[in-house]
Amino acid sequence: MTTATTITELRSTLLQVPWRGAPPAAGVVPPGPRELYVLEIETQGGIVGMSYLHPLRGGLQTIDACMKELIAPQVIGRDATEVEAIWQALYKSNFWLGRMGVTVFAQSAVDMALWDIVGKRASLPLFRLWGAARGEVPAYGSGCFRGLGRDGMITRAKEFTGMGLKAIKMQVAHIRPWREDVENVKAMREAMGGGVEIISRATICGPSSRRRTTCRSCSPIRCAAATASLGRSRRRPSRGASPSPLTSSTSRWCISWPRSPMRASSNTWTGTTISGSNRSSPARPAP
């Protein structure tokens, strides 16, 4: 039995968008264009949920292949309001290929799009749907990348505090020795004084032992809320992308933004057919 919230179609759009100027000095961002993976999920009643991912170093086609073969067949025909049930089903069914990496990356796009559908159906923003425990949250300045060097990170942080922000985030445990990262945090604390929170991001590159060492060494310097990824939780945060100034005939959600040159390709999955660059038919999930 189908209802207005039965999932009938998944559509993907693969975007390549040039940077305005140089890419961030994050050390993991290639000099080529940004790549965005956009997913739309449509229901029987015409509600469309959208999400987008920002793979930092390629992988758009890999994510798309995973979406086609491992994700879409298990999502089409399900009720879009079964957000947690769909998440659990996808997580359990794809464990043979690993419970991290590409499968969870693709799964996160589905999860976000489903919540978009639920919010639209209820005509509520998600923070209200989830209880509206807070009406506002404090902001912090992010962008003190390791590739800027010690002085460059401090300069960037001062730009944020000059805007009135009371916290900044800096990158550690990445491409340089961890002791150098600790010295960077010390220098940042001296420059910021005691009235600014320093958040260190130790989530990319390097073994977990290095991230632990870096974060523990930074803790006495009052480096708040170090975000080291030290273990595998049941449900990791989805990695999404910040909105980009682009427009495309295939991306209706961006048509009012300034135009930038870009490339795009699209695929559509339904219960029986696939249109776009791939035309093999996925099997329907067993009832």
C-alpha positions in Angstrom: 0.0 0.0 0.0 1.4 3.4 -1.0 0.7 6.7 0.7 1.6 10.3 0.0 5.0 9.8 1.8 6.0 6.6 -0.1 9.3 7.1 -1.7 9.0 6.8 -5.5 12.2 8.3 -6.9 15.8 9.3 -6.1 17.6 11.8 -8.3 21.3 12.7 -8.1 23.1 15.6 -9.6 26.9 15.7 -9.7 28.3 19.2 -9.7 31.8 20.7 -10.3 32.1 24.3 -9.3 35.2 26.4 -9.5 36.5 28.3 -6.5 36.3 32.0 -6.3 40.0 32.6 -5.8 42.3 30.0 -4.3 40.9 27.0 -2.4 41.2 26.9 1.4 44.6 26.1 2.7 43.3 23.0 4.5 45.9 20.6 3.1 43.3 18.2 1.8 41.5 20.4 -0.7 42.8 19.8 -4.3 43.3 22.8 -6.6 40.6 21.7 -9.0 36.9 22.7 -8.8 34.7 21.9 -5.8 32.6 18.8 -6.2 29.1 18.6 -4.8 26.8 15.6 -4.7 23.2 16.6 -4.7 20.4 14.1 -3.9 16.7 14.6 -4.2 14.2 12.1 -2.9 10.6 12.4 -4.1 7.5 10.9 -2.6 4.2 9.7 -4.1 2.6 13.0 -2.9 5.2 15.1 -4.7 7.2 16.2 -1.7 10.9 16.5 -2.6 13.6 16.3 0.1 17.1 17.5 -0.8 20.6 17.0 0.6 24.1 17.6 -0.6 27.6 16.3 0.2 31.0 17.8 -0.4 33.6 15.2 -1.1 36.9 16.9 -0.6 39.1 14.8 -2.9 37.0 13.2 -5.6 34.6 10.3 -5.4 31.4 11.7 -6.9 31.1 8.8 -9.4 31.9 6.3 -6.6 29.2 7.7 -4.3 26.7 7.7 -7.2 27.5 4.0 -8.0 27.0 3.2 -4.3 23.7 5.1 -4.3 22.5 3.2 -7.4 23.5 -0.3 -6.3 23.4 -0.4 -2.5 21.1 2.4 -1.4 18.3 3.2 -3.8 16.9 -0.3 -4.1 16.4 -0.4 -0.4 14.9 3.1 -0.1 12.4 3.1 -3.0 9.0 1.9 -1.8 9.7 2.8 1.9 7.8 5.5 3.8 9.9 8.6 4.0 8.9 9.2 7.6 10.6 6.0 8.7 13.9 7.9 9.0 15.5 5.9 11.7 14.2 2.6 10.4 15.7 3.3 7.0 19.0 4.4 8.5 19.2 1.2 10.5 18.3 -1.0 7.5 21.0 0.6 5.3 23.6 0.5 8.0 23.0 -3.2 8.7 22.7 -4.3 5.1 26.0 -2.7 3.9 28.3 -3.8 6.7 30.0 -6.3 4.4 31.7 -3.4 2.6 32.5 -1.6 5.8 30.5 0.6 8.1 32.5 3.7 7.3 33.6 5.3 4.1 31.5 5.4 0.9 28.5 3.5 2.1 27.9 5.7 5.1 28.7 8.8 3.1 26.0 7.9 0.6 23.6 6.9 3.4 24.1 10.3 5.1 22.7 12.0 2.0 19.6 9.9 2.2 19.2 10.6 5.9 19.3 14.4 5.4 16.9 14.3 2.5 14.4 12.3 4.5 14.5 14.8 7.3 13.9 17.5 4.7 10.8 15.6 3.6 9.6 15.2 7.2 10.1 18.9 7.9 8.3 20.0 4.7 5.4 17.6 5.4 5.0 19.1 8.9 5.6 22.7 7.6 8.1 23.1 10.4 11.8 23.8 10.5 13.6 20.8 11.9 14.7 22.6 15.1 11.0 22.9 16.0 10.2 19.4 14.9 13.0 18.2 17.2 11.6 20.1 20.2 13.0 23.7 19.9 15.0 23.4 23.1 16.9 26.5 22.1 16.1 29.5 20.0 19.6 30.4 19.1 23.1 28.8 19.3 26.5 30.6 19.6 28.6 30.9 16.5 32.3 30.3 16.0 34.8 31.3 13.3 36.0 28.3 11.2 38.8 28.5 8.7 42.0 28.7 10.7 43.5 26.0 8.5 46.9 24.3 9.1 48.1 25.3 5.7 48.0 29.0 6.6 50.9 28.6 9.0 51.0 29.7 12.6 50.9 33.4 11.9 48.3 33.0 9.2 46.0 31.0 11.5 46.3 33.7 14.2 45.6 36.5 11.6 42.5 34.6 10.5 41.3 34.1 14.0 41.6 37.8 14.7 39.4 38.5 11.7 36.7 36.4 13.4 37.1 37.9 16.8 37.0 41.3 15.1 33.5 40.4 13.9 32.5 39.9 17.5 32.7 36.1 17.6 33.8 34.6 20.9 35.2 31.3 19.6 37.4 30.1 16.8 38.2 26.7 15.4 41.7 25.7 14.2 43.0 22.7 12.5 45.5 20.3 14.2 46.7 16.6 13.8 46.9 16.9 10.1 50.0 17.2 7.8 52.7 18.3 10.3 54.2 16.9 13.5 51.8 16.9 16.4 54.3 18.8 18.6 54.2 21.6 16.1 50.4 21.6 16.4 50.6 21.9 20.2 52.9 24.9 19.7 50.4 26.4 17.3 47.6 26.1 19.9 49.8 27.7 22.5 50.5 30.6 20.2 46.8 30.9 19.4 45.9 31.0 23.1 48.5 33.7 23.8 47.2 35.8 20.9 43.5 35.3 21.8 43.8 35.8 25.5 41.4 34.2 27.9 38.1 35.5 26.6 38.0 33.5 23.4 37.3 29.7 23.2 39.6 27.7 20.9 38.2 24.6 19.3 40.7 22.3 17.7 39.7 20.0 14.8 41.5 16.8 14.8 39.2 14.7 12.6 41.1 14.3 9.3 44.2 12.4 8.5 46.5 10.5 10.8 46.0 7.6 13.1 43.7 7.9 16.1 46.7 7.5 18.4 48.1 10.7 17.0 44.8 12.6 17.3 44.6 11.4 21.0 48.1 12.6 21.7 47.5 16.0 20.0 44.2 16.6 21.8 45.4 15.6 25.2 48.5 17.8 24.8 46.3 20.7 23.8 43.8 20.3 26.7 45.9 22.1 29.4 46.2 25.1 27.0 42.4 25.6 27.3 41.7 24.3 23.9 38.0 23.7 24.2 35.9 21.0 22.7 38.6 19.2 20.8 36.8 17.3 18.1 39.0 14.2 17.8 37.3 11.3 16.2 38.4 8.6 18.7 35.9 5.9 18.2 33.1 4.6 16.1 29.7 5.7 17.3 26.5 4.1 16.0 25.6 7.2 14.1 28.3 9.6 12.9 27.5 13.1 11.8 26.7 13.6 8.1 29.2 15.6 6.2 27.5 18.3 4.1 28.6 21.2 2.1 28.2 24.9 2.5 26.0 26.5 -0.1 28.0 27.6 -3.2 27.3 30.5 -5.5 26.1 28.5 -8.6 23.2 27.9 -10.7 22.2 25.1 -13.1 19.2 23.9 -15.1 19.5 20.7 -13.1 19.6 22.3 -9.7 16.4 24.3 -9.2 17.3 25.1 -5.6 20.1 27.4 -6.8 18.5 29.4 -9.6 18.5 32.7 -7.8 22.2 32.6 -6.9 25.0 34.3 -9.0 26.1 32.3 -12.0 29.5 30.5 -12.0 30.8 28.2 -14.7 30.2 24.6 -13.7 29.6 21.1 -15.0 26.8 18.9 -14.0 25.4 15.4 -14.7 22.3 13.8 -13.4 20.8 10.4 -12.7 17.3 9.3 -11.7 16.3 6.1 -9.9 12.8 4.8 -9.7 11.6 1.3 -8.8 12.1 -0.1 -12.3 14.3 2.2 -14.4 17.3 4.5 -14.3 17.8 7.4 -16.6 21.0 9.4 -17.1 24.5 8.1 -17.7 23.7 4.7 -16.1 20.7 2.7 -17.4 20.9 -0.6 -15.7 17.8 -1.4 -13.6 18.2 -1.9 -9.8 16.3 -4.7 -8.2 13.4 -3.8 -6.0 13.9 -4.5 -2.3 12.1 -7.6 -0.9 8.9 -6.8 1.0 
